[in-house]
Amino acid sequence: MGIKMSLPLEGRVALVTGASRGLGRTDALTLAKAGADVIVTDILIEDENLEEMTEKLGPIAQIMAQTKTVYTKSTAEQIRGLGRRSVAFRMDVTDRQQVNSVMAQVKEQFGRIDILVNNAATLDHTARLEHQNDDFWERDLRVNLTGAYNCCKAVWPYMKEQNWGRIINMASVAGTLGGYGQASYSTTKAGILGLTRTLALEGARFNITVNAIVPGIINTEAFQMSNPEMRERMIARTAFKRPGEPEDIANAIAFLVSQEANYITGVGLPVTGGIDLFTF
Ligand SMILES: NC(=O)c1ccc[n+]([C@@H]2O[C@H](COP(=O)([O-])OP(=O)(O)OC[C@H]3O[C@@H](n4cnc5c(N)ncnc54)[C@H](O)[C@@H]3O)[C@@H](O)[C@H]2O)c1
C-alpha cells in the first residue's frame, strides 16, 4: 500500500511578477515544483515588441532583450511540463489598469489567487547623489515600490474573500543597510519593508500573511552583468565568500507561502549569506 504524499502547495494558485528571468523565474519554477499552479508575468515577453519595451526600461533590459534573455512564455511552458497549470501574461506593474485586468483574468481562469510574489524591480544603475539621474529616481519608485503596492491592492479582495493569502515582497540589504550609489534603489527597498509590515497588520484578520525576503547578493543574469570589481568586493563581504543561488531565495519563499508558515507575518527574512554581519 503506497502512501499518497501531497505536495505542500498543491491546489494553490500563485502569481509572480518580473518572472522573465533571474529570481522571479526560479521562484515560479520552485513554487510549481512544490505543487502550485503558477502565473508567470513580466513587462517583457519573448517575441513581443521588445524594442519598444526596453527603450522604456533602461540599459539592462536592452541587453536582456538583445541577447534574448527573456523566458516568460517558456517558463510557463516548462511549468505545464511539470504537470501544473500555467499561463504567461504581459503585466507592467506600474500600469494599474493592466494589473487589475490580469488579476481579474487569473481569478476567472483559475478560480482563486493564493500567492503573490512581488519580485519585479529595476536594478540597473549606481551613482552618487550628485550624479543621480532624476528620471531613474522616479522610475525606481514607480516600479519597485508603487508596483508592489498596485499588485497587493489588486489581489487583496480575492485573498480577503478566500480568507487565505500569502504575499511576498522582495526587499534587499540595500534597503536595510543602505547601498553606496543606490539612493533610489535602497529607498524603494526600505519602503517595501514598511509596506510589508503595514499590510501584515491589516491582512491578519483575513488570514493573509505578508512577508519580505531580504536578499544579499544572488547569482542572477543581472548580477553577472554588474561591474566585476564591485562584484568581487561584494562577494568578499559575505561570510561564505560566494553569492547565493536563485534557489536559496525561492526555497525561502516556498516555505513562507506554505501552510506551515501560518504564524509568520510582517518579517523581512534575510537570505544574505552573512553579507550583513559585522566582520573585521
Ligand atoms: N540579484 C540580487 O543580487 C538581488 C539582491 C537583492 C534584491 N534583489 C531583488 O530581487 C528581485 C529580482 O532580482 P533579479 O536579480 O532577478 O533582477 P532582474 O533584473 O533579473 O529581474 C527583474 C525582472 O523584473 C522585470 N521588470 C522590470 N520592470 C518591470 C515592470 N515595470 N513590470 C513588470 N516587470 C518588470 C524585468 O523585466 C525582469 O524580468 C528584485 O526585486 C531585486 O531588487 C536581487
The ligand as a MOL file (V3000), in Angstrom:
LIG
                    3D

  0  0  0     0  0            999 V3000
M  V30 BEGIN CTAB
M  V30 COUNTS 44 48 0 0 0
M  V30 BEGIN ATOM
M  V30 1 N 20.0540 39.5120 -7.6240 0
M  V30 2 C 20.3620 40.0520 -6.4610 0
M  V30 3 O 21.5210 40.0090 -6.0340 0
M  V30 4 C 19.3100 40.7540 -5.6340 0
M  V30 5 C 19.6830 41.2510 -4.3790 0
M  V30 6 C 18.7400 41.8810 -3.5940 0
M  V30 7 C 17.4300 42.0110 -4.0460 0
M  V30 8 N 17.0900 41.5210 -5.2670 0 CHG=1
M  V30 9 C 15.7020 41.7020 -5.6860 0
M  V30 10 O 15.1990 40.5060 -6.2510 0
M  V30 11 C 14.3260 40.7960 -7.3430 0
M  V30 12 C 14.8020 40.1080 -8.6190 0
M  V30 13 O 16.1510 40.4240 -8.8880 0
M  V30 14 P 16.9110 39.8520 -10.1760 0
M  V30 15 O 18.3500 39.8370 -9.8410 0
M  V30 16 O 16.2620 38.6070 -10.6400 0 CHG=-1
M  V30 17 O 16.6610 41.0590 -11.2020 0
M  V30 18 P 16.3020 41.1030 -12.7740 0
M  V30 19 O 16.5930 42.4700 -13.2450 0
M  V30 20 O 16.9690 39.9850 -13.4780 0
M  V30 21 O 14.7360 40.8150 -12.7970 0
M  V30 22 C 13.7730 41.8200 -12.6500 0
M  V30 23 C 12.5950 41.4680 -13.5220 0
M  V30 24 O 11.6100 42.4980 -13.3670 0
M  V30 25 C 11.0930 42.8060 -14.6430 0
M  V30 26 N 10.5300 44.1660 -14.6490 0
M  V30 27 C 11.1790 45.3550 -14.6580 0
M  V30 28 N 10.3010 46.3630 -14.6980 0
M  V30 29 C 9.0660 45.8120 -14.6960 0
M  V30 30 C 7.7460 46.3240 -14.7190 0
M  V30 31 N 7.5050 47.6460 -14.7790 0
M  V30 32 N 6.7070 45.4630 -14.6960 0
M  V30 33 C 6.9250 44.1290 -14.6590 0
M  V30 34 N 8.1480 43.5710 -14.6550 0
M  V30 35 C 9.2020 44.4090 -14.6720 0
M  V30 36 C 12.2760 42.6600 -15.5810 0
M  V30 37 O 11.8740 42.5280 -16.9390 0
M  V30 38 C 12.9370 41.4030 -15.0100 0
M  V30 39 O 12.3980 40.2340 -15.5680 0
M  V30 40 C 14.2650 42.3020 -7.4200 0
M  V30 41 O 13.1790 42.7750 -6.6500 0
M  V30 42 C 15.5660 42.7360 -6.7890 0
M  V30 43 O 15.5110 44.0430 -6.2740 0
M  V30 44 C 18.0010 40.9120 -6.0700 0
M  V30 END ATOM
M  V30 BEGIN BOND
M  V30 1 1 1 2
M  V30 2 2 2 3
M  V30 3 1 2 4
M  V30 4 1 4 5
M  V30 5 2 4 44
M  V30 6 2 5 6
M  V30 7 1 6 7
M  V30 8 2 7 8
M  V30 9 1 8 9
M  V30 10 1 8 44
M  V30 11 1 9 10
M  V30 12 1 9 42
M  V30 13 1 10 11
M  V30 14 1 11 12
M  V30 15 1 11 40
M  V30 16 1 12 13
M  V30 17 1 13 14
M  V30 18 2 14 15
M  V30 19 1 14 16
M  V30 20 1 14 17
M  V30 21 1 17 18
M  V30 22 2 18 19
M  V30 23 1 18 20
M  V30 24 1 18 21
M  V30 25 1 21 22
M  V30 26 1 22 23
M  V30 27 1 23 24
M  V30 28 1 23 38
M  V30 29 1 24 25
M  V30 30 1 25 26
M  V30 31 1 25 36
M  V30 32 1 26 27
M  V30 33 1 26 35
M  V30 34 2 27 28
M  V30 35 1 28 29
M  V30 36 1 29 30
M  V30 37 2 29 35
M  V30 38 1 30 31
M  V30 39 2 30 32
M  V30 40 1 32 33
M  V30 41 2 33 34
M  V30 42 1 34 35
M  V30 43 1 36 37
M  V30 44 1 36 38
M  V30 45 1 38 39
M  V30 46 1 40 41
M  V30 47 1 40 42
M  V30 48 1 42 43
M  V30 END BOND
M  V30 END CTAB
M  END
